[in-house]
Amino acid sequence: CLNTDDRGSWDSQMTDEYFHAVTEYRLTWEEIKRIGRWSLERSFAPEALKKQMLDSYEKDLAAFEANWANNDWRKALA
């Protein structure tokens, strides 16, 4: 999983961690999604909560991908 470890020492946030994972380790979009999924699947959360979080994760990912698939992301980021 990706995490901020010790935010007080490193002054990082999740955006920084994902940026670093992509730029330094060349993680693909599929790998990024898999890491997020695995972090939920392997959490110590109760099974019912895990299922709820995974369902929400999949729904949010689908919405995110649909939004950016239908838009010109280069134009949106300009």
Protein Blocks (a to p, Z undefined) as FASTA:
>chain_A
ZZehjmmlnopafklmmmmmmmmnopafklmmmmmmmmmmmmcbdfklmmmmmmmmmmmm
mmmmmmmmmpcfklmmZZ
